[in-house]
Structure formats: C-alpha cells, structure tokens
Amino acid sequence: MKLTRFPRVRITHAPTPLEFMPRMTEALGGPNLYIKRDDCTGLATGGNKTRKLEFLMADAVKHGADTIITQGATQSNHARQTVAIAARMGMKCEILLEDRTGSKVDSYKHSGNVFLDRMYGARMQEVPGGTDMNAAMSQLAEELRGKGQKPYIIPGGGSNPIGALGYVVCALELVDQFNTQGLDVGCVVHATGSAGTQAGLVAGFEGSRSDIPVLGIGVRAPRQVQETNVYNLAVKTAELLGVAGAVSRERVQANCDYVGDGYGIPTAGMVEAVTMMARLEGILLDPVYSGKGMAGLIDLCRKGHFRKGDNVVFLHTGGSTALFGYMDAFGGLTPL
Ligand SMILES: Cc1ncc(COP(=O)(O)O)c(C=O)c1O
C-alpha cells in the first residue's frame, strides 16, 4: 500500500500516544485496556476527523477549491474540525447543521462545538432533522458557484474513500506501535458512525495483513446497516489503495446495542462511561460517540466477552468539546 501516492496536508500530531489504562483495567477486572489517543491529534481540540481531513483538504486544493462545504448534527465534531482546518488553510467554510436530536437546551444549541464553529469563522445554517443533507450541500454548492466561488463538498463525517485513508494511516501507525511495544492486541474497539474510521482501519489492517480484529460500537444505525456501510466503504478504500479484495465481509464487525433512544440522545451507560474515564484515568470522552463506544466496551468486559489477560485497545476518537453542549445529561452545573 503506497500512501505517498495521495496528496496530503500534514497536520496531525502523530503518532498519537498508545497508553495503558491501569485503573480502568483494574476496575473492570477483565482484559488489559489500552487507549489510542486520537483525541490528541492537535487540530481544534483533536479527534478522528483530523486524519481524514489531511487527505480531503489536499484533494480540495487539487480541485482548486476556495470554499469547503460540509454537514453534520448540531454538535458535530466533524464540522468543528473542518471549519478549523479551512481557517488554517485560508479557505471559507460553510456548514449545514442538522437538528437531529430536537433538543431545545441552550447549551446544546449554542455551546460546545457550535461555539467553536463560530470561533473558527464558519458560515453556518441549521436545517430541520430529516433534511436530505447531500441534496442541501449540492444546492448550496450551486449557489456559491453562481457567485463565482469554487466550492468543494466534504461528505458528513469526512467518510468517503479519500477520507478513510486517514484511518489506513492510523492502522499502520498502530501496527508499528504494537510491534515496538511488544503488544499482542486481540481487538481494537471504537465508536462507529459515518463509517470512515472503521472502514479505514479495516482496510489498513487487512491490506497490510496484520490480522488485528476491529469492533465498531454503533451510535446511530442498526447493526446490519452499519456493517454494510462500513464494509462497502472499506472495499472502496482498499480499491483506492491498490489492494482490491483485501477486505472480507466477516472482518467487519459492529455492535449497535448501545445506541439507546437514538443518535445523540444520552444513555445511562454513556454517563457512567464518561464519568468513570474522567475519574479513573483523567481522560475526557464525549457524549455522542466515544462515551457510547466506551459504554459498549465496559459492558462487554462485564459480560466476559474478552478473556482476562487479552489486550484490548480503545481508539479514542475525540469529541469532548461536545460535553459543554450536554451538561444537562451530567446534572448541569450541580456537582455529580
Ligand atoms: C468523536 C467522534 N467519534 C467517532 C466518530 C465516528 O467516526 P466515523 O464517522 O468515521 O464512523 C465521530 C464522527 O463524527 C466523532 O465525532
């Protein structure tokens, strides 16, 4: 796999650390738990979109773009990171934020990622839940072209084969860290949404024949849909990389039992996971993705899904900025 073939904007503070979590490991009494700190990627409070944006923004430059258009939920981490990198590269950025949760809470509407979107200079519009976001982005692109701008559309979550290359890079980085640290890893667990993170990891691990299983913990779609989305994108990513056929369907595994009432709606498991990680490891997760991902990992450990002594890596995909939009889920300003 020759990643140097692809234009890339070098922005990630990589390699991100791979650390042991002694107190979570002890508290759960199961596998040895490690954490890959992609919350420390260095762009706009960090997170998984930084790696994808390295390739997507380079592609935008290649296409002569002067304006980036993207979309996400109101508290989108992807939108926040995209706005920041566009600012850094001197481009305009338009974001469409879908009211996916229906929350009327002031902090959800205006704090957390939304506050930072404004700080980084985004032009933003909120659209109702259920809007066809791809159509809305295409229409906006048409309008901007009419005004003489050169828009480039980045799909929600940065999840297309170009964006997924960022997680191929992460897979190779992990393999290097495992080998350097002498760590035989049984599974990499992370939150999966728009599918690009898991698709890139699977394409990277399988394309390099590293034999590292990945388990995505879903935050929105049911399992069959999520696995199909990840698989289709992993296949296309492998083709782009020149290793067509490397990904087989059974290597794509998702568990979507921890979504709760829906995307972005807090669950008791998420609140427990975020609080536990803060108090045992001093690490902040987020309420929408990594919090639910960790809730899944905690529950699977308690159910004996992993053997004692197995090495399991939780990929922290970032997002803690959104905590400020979700203070109510944690008792607001009243101490827990
Ligand atoms: C913090 C965080 N974790 C995980 C994900 C899920 O990653 P992906 O959309 O690549 O599946 C996202 C996506 O927005 C995210 O913001």
The ligand as an ORCA input file, in Angstrom:
! r2SCAN-3c Opt
* xyz 0 1
  C     -15.836     11.916     18.382
  C     -16.223     11.018     17.274
  N     -16.015      9.696     17.409
  C     -16.367      8.817     16.456
  C     -16.971      9.240     15.302
  C     -17.372      8.213     14.315
  O     -16.456      8.127     13.281
  P     -16.963      7.756     11.821
  O     -17.978      8.810     11.465
  O     -15.762      7.780     10.996
  O     -17.606      6.419     11.902
  C     -17.228     10.598     15.104
  C     -17.888     11.065     13.866
  O     -18.390     12.114     13.735
  C     -16.841     11.510     16.120
  O     -17.076     12.822     16.000
*
